[in-house]
Amino acid sequence: MMPLAPPPLGQTQPDTRPHAVVIGSGLGGLAAAIRLGARGYRVTVLEHLATPGGRARVFRQDGFIFDAGPTIITAPFLLEDLWALAGRRLADDITLHSISPFYKIHFEDGAVFECSADPEAMRDEVRKLAPNELPGYEKFVALSEEIYKIGFERLAHRPFGSWVDMLRILPHLARLKGYRSVLGLVGRHVRDPRLRTALSFHPLLVGGDPRHTSAIYCLILHLERKFGVHFPEGGTGALVRGMVSLIEGQGNALRTGARVEKILVEDNTARGVQLASGERIAADIVVSNACAATTYSQLLAGQKRRRWHDAKLARAKFSMGLFVWYFGTSRRFENVPHHSMLLGPRYEALLEDIFGQKILAADFSLYLHRPTASDPSLAPPGCDAFYVLSPVPNLQGAVDWAQAAEPYRAAIQARLAERILPGLGEVIITSKILTPEDFQADYLSTHGAGFGLAPRLLQSAWFRPHNRSEELRNLFLVGAGTHPGAGVPGVLSSARILDEVVPDAAQLYR
């Protein structure tokens, strides 16, 4: 489909395309704007922060460039589709670096497990870690591929607007043991606790507790191996800038510093939005990339809701919170790869503290991101940029982050210095932290949850807030809180679903 070009310079004829307003400029919102623009809509993206990107925004500090959120790209074809819709090529604007190994997992006992797309190299890793587990590992990898073919290839870009859609997949869910948890399914194939952890942690990448996340999410293992793990030159922020450029090239607009206060409703139909400034913006359709719970509880406050009413949202399960520390060093740590995971002494007990008891434990497991391993331009010459992430309770817990944040950061610094970054305390030259309170304030995330609603079986597919809102006509949802869920492939796929549920602009009034 050819993109719609803006009017030639000097022409002032009105833009008569039907108007779509997109609330939020996360990757899901930007992808939605590009797809709607390609289908004939005039699009306005409204972002309440000063810069676009949502959780994928960029922090610039003391000469360092930090990606705030997503750091792994696993399905580049979803981005290639967006560029093609806008009449351009991804490769002309974005350079993707393939990362291998994907990441190194450091266990508490000193063992290291390298994950990659090379099947034989992975077998060698399993033999080194737990040689007796190789047959079970092979069976689980094969099952992950089968789950991927159903869960991602056939279902991730399909809307679940009715019970019939859900009934159609129930036989697949039963055959693939989707009623089990990720950890439960892994445990049926391998017994070594370290290998079980290495094969079951993936739900944490999308906000899920491996003990309760549907085994359908085992597809992430195969997704990584099929498409690889990539990092865009210039950081994830380069993707945001590229997507904004596509939107503008379609003759559409993005406004920052524009906080949506409510969705305007008439005759049970979304008619536009009202900003915190009082400005009203009329629209033929509204697409919310905001947290789904926030969309319903705040942007539709006072509106009668049949399904996503406040009592139901109060009973919903939300993803964990995130503690993220961004820091730069005055020297480079050349032996540290792009992605590392440093696991603590506990796994299931720590998950219970985070998701069940919602208490801040003294121990932790960490994800360490060193983007300058692939792109040194993200830091001043001779320096390294890092971000370290620790899953923590969301704000339904009673953590006082004003008091806890700095001691927690200091404990993480000591752990990093001990295990992977010797002498760290002497070389830190810039530092910034985000806590669940910042996620609530900056991203309007309910309970400060890092990924919105948790990806549990009864909060997935039909049970999740639908891409076509159940509450209003002409209201649509994209992003982590709707189907198929969180993660870069998930939010990009949620925008792809709009092609199924939003009419073409030319058909809007037929």
Buried (B, 14 or more C-beta within 10 A) or exposed (E): EEBBEEEEEEEEEEEEBBBBBBBBBBBBBBBBBBBBBBBBBBBBBBBBBEBBBBBBBBBEBEBBBBBBBBBBBBBBEBBBBBBBBBBBEBEEBBBBBBBBBBBBBBBBEEBEBBBBBBEEEBBEBBEEBBEEBBEBBBEBBEBBBBBBBBBBEEBBBBBBBEEEBBEEBEEBBEEBBBBBBBBBBBBBBBEBEBBBBBBBBBBBBBBBBBBBBBBBBBBBBBBBBBBBBBBBEBBBBBBBBBBBEBBBBBBBBBBEEBBBBBBBBEEEBBBBBBBEEEEEBEBBBBBBBBBBBBBBBBBBEEBEBEEBBEEEBEEBBBBBBBBBBBBBBBEBBEEBBBBBBBBBEBBBEBBBBBBEEBBBBEBBBBBBBBBBBBBBEBBBEEBBBBBBBBBBBBBBBEBEBEEBBEEBBEBBBEBBBEBBBEEBEEBBBBEBBBBBBBBBEBBBBBBBBBBBBBBBBEBBBBBBBBBBBBBBEBBBBBBBBBBBBBBBBBBBBBBBBBBEBBBBBEEBEE
